[in-house]
């Protein structure tokens, strides 16, 4: 005996999904608004252009912004080519075998490892064993290992989503496999690949534990990749945990949110321009 009709069940399920989505978005908006409400009044030109003084109690975050861009940019420059080439190999060149299964399994395992484990590995291997010390390069190499699984898996799925007919048409026109992959498949999969890279950038910027153990927490301006630096997320963590200045902590968090939001908007605009250009 049917108690609830299919139409009523459908409406209940849709209402439940919308309610959960609205609740999730509401929590996110509340957190972001709370941080911006307390932080934006303290974000001034002096805060953005000056160096921190008195352990961050006074001054600004300009060297910290530069350190964040250095570490994140270098990490993506290392991880993106490696991840993209690996995804190309797994989808277009390698046959289904035990080796490909091991690579995919290893990428999935790396994606689930806590960041503190990457930080400890980077501290032991890059900082101590290779003698790089607490530096931008050590932090960037550690972050590249963290985001590499995300880039591999998202790029692989984006390449797999390209219709088989595109490949057959390229071969029919006399293209080699390399030409087919680089000129047709990658161009079609670029929006999905860029999505994975943007996600990796967001994770890199927001990382704290791995940066503290590999890049250090120096407040000075990093002049080379072998200098120590501090990122925005780590600066916010130190200011709030040690109670140095909650006003500057909220201001730093606000700058971090705006930077991440701006990077996502820029990436979305670039992807839209790229897709429109293909047409």
N, C-alpha and C positions, 0 to 999 in steps of 0.2 A: 504493500500500500504506500503510495507516494504522498508524503506529507507536504513537501515544498515543491512547487513547480520549477522547471528549469529556468524560466524567466526570472523568477524571484531569486533563485540561487545565483544566477548571473549578476543580478543587481547587488546582492549582498557581497559577492566576491569582489566586484569592481569597487564598491564603497569601501571595503576593507583595505584594498590595495591603495586607493587614494588617501585613506586616513593614515596609513603607515607612511606613505610618501610625504604627506603634509607634516606629520609629526617629525620625521627625520629632517626635513628642510627647516621646520620651525626651530629645532634644537640647534642646527647649524647656524641659522640666521641670528639666534639669540647669543650664541657664543661669540660670533664675529662682531655683532653690534656691541656687545658688552666690552670687548677688548678695544674696539675703535672709540667707543664713548669715553673710556678712561685714558686712551693713549693719544688720540689725534690732537687734543688741546696742547699737548707738550711737544708735538712735532713742529718745529720751527726751522727756518733756514739755518740758523746757528747749530741746531741739533744735527742737521743733515750734513753740514759742511765742516764741522769742527772735530777734533780728536777728543777721545774721552780723557777725563782728568779725575784724579782721586778715585781710581779703581772703577770708574764708570759712574760715580756719584754726580759728577758734573761733566760738562762738555757734550760732545756729540758722538756720532757713530760712523763718520766718514771712512776711517780705515777699516772698520768692521764690514761696511758695505763692499768695499773693494776686496777684502779677504773672502767674503761670501761669493762674489762674482768669480774670483780667481779659482777657488776650490771647485765650485759647481761647474764652471765652464770647462776647466781642464778635465774633470771627471767625465763629462758628457763627450768631450772630444776623444777621450780614450775608449769609452764604452760603446758609443754609437757605431763606429766603423766595425769593431769586433763583433758586436751583436748582430748587425745587419749582414755581415759576411757569413756568420754562422747560420743565420736564418736562411740565407740564399743557398748555402750548402745543403742544409737539411731538406729544403723543399724542392730544389731544382736539380741538384747534382747527385745527392746520395740516395741509394736505394734503401728501402726499409730493411734494416738489419739490426743486429744486436748493438752495434756501435751507435747508430742513431737513437735507439731506445735508451742507451746509457747517457747520451748527451742530453736528451730531453728530461730524463729522470734526474740527472744532476742539476739541470737548470731549475726544475721544480723544487728540488731540495734546497738549493741556494736561496730561492725566493722566500722560503719559510724560515730561514735562520734569523734569529734576533740580531739587531744591529750591533749590540754590545759584543757579540761573538766576532763579527767582522772587525770591530774596533780592536779587540784583543789580538786577532790575527795580524792586523795591520801594524799594531804596536810591536809585536814580536818580530815580524818578518821585515817590514819596510823600515821601521824606526830603528830597531836594534840590529837585526841580522845584516841588512843591507847598508846600515849606517846613514840613512837619510835624515835621522833625527825627527823632531817634531817640526813638520814643515808643510807647506802647501802641497808639495808633490806627494808626500806620504798620505795626507788626507784625501787628495784627489784619486790616487790609486786605490785606496780602500773604498771610497764611494763608487768608483767604477765597477768594482767587484760586486757591490751591493745592488746596483741598478742593472747590471748586465743581464740577469735572468728576465727582468721585465722587458727589456728591449728585444731579447731573443724571441720570447714567446709572442709578444704583440706583433713583431715583424713577421714571424712565421705564420701567424693566423691571417695577417693582412695579405701576405703573398699567396697563401692558399685560397683566399677568397676571390682572387682574380680568375675570371672564367677560363676554362680550358680552350675555348674557341680563340682567344687572343693568342695563345701559344701556337695553335695549329695554323692560324692565319699568318703568323710571322714566319714559321717554317715554310709555308707555301710560297711566300714571297722571296725565299732564298736566304733568310737571315740565319746566322749561326746561333748557337745556344746562348753565347755571351751577349750578342746583340739583342736577342729576344728578351733575356732577363733584364738587361740594363735599360733598354729603350722602351720596352712595352710593359713588362711585369712590374718593375719597380716604380715606373711612373703611375701606373694604375693603383698600386698599393701604397703610394706615398702618404695619403691622409691617415691611414691606419698606422703606418710607421711613425709618423710625426706625433700621433697620439701617445704612443709608447714612450717616445723621447720626452714629451712634455710631462708625462707622469713621472718619469725618472728625474727630470729637473726639479719637480716639486718635492720628491722624496729627498733629493740631495740637499736642497735648500733647508728643509725642515729637520735634518738629521743633527743629533746632539752628541750621543754617546761615542760614536765612531770618530767624530771630529775631535772631541776632547782628548782622545787617546792617541791620535795620529797627527793632527795639525796643531795641537796645543791650544793655548788660550791667551796668547800675547795680544796686548792692546795696540801695539805699534803698527805702522804701515808696512805691509809686506812688499819688499822691493824685488825679490826674486822668488822662484818657486821653492827655494831651500830655506826661506824664512818662515818662522812660525806666525800664525794668524788666529783670529777669532771670527767666527761667523755670527750672523744675527741671532740664530736660534740658540747658540751656545751663550751668547752675551745675555739674552733674555733669561735663560735658565740660571746663570750665575747671579745676575742682579736680583732675581726673585727669590732664589733659594737662600742666599746669604743676607737678604734684606738690605742690600746696599742702597737701592733707590727704586721703589715701586713705580714712581712716576716715569722714570727712564725705562723701566722694564716694560710697562704698558706702551710707551712710545716706540720702543724697539719692536715689540710684537706687532704694533700697527704698521710700522714700516715693512716688516716681514710679510704681513698679509697683503699689503698693497703691491709689493714686489711680485709675489706669487700670482696675484690676480692679474697684474699687468703682463706677466710672461704668458699666462694662459690666453689672454685676449690677443696678444701679439701672435701667438702660434695659431689661434683660430683664424685670425685675419689672413695670415700667410697661407694657411691651408685653403681657405676660400678663394684667394687669389690664384693659387696653384691649380685648383680644380676648374676655376673659370677660364684660366689660360689654356688648359687642355682642350676645352670646348671651342 
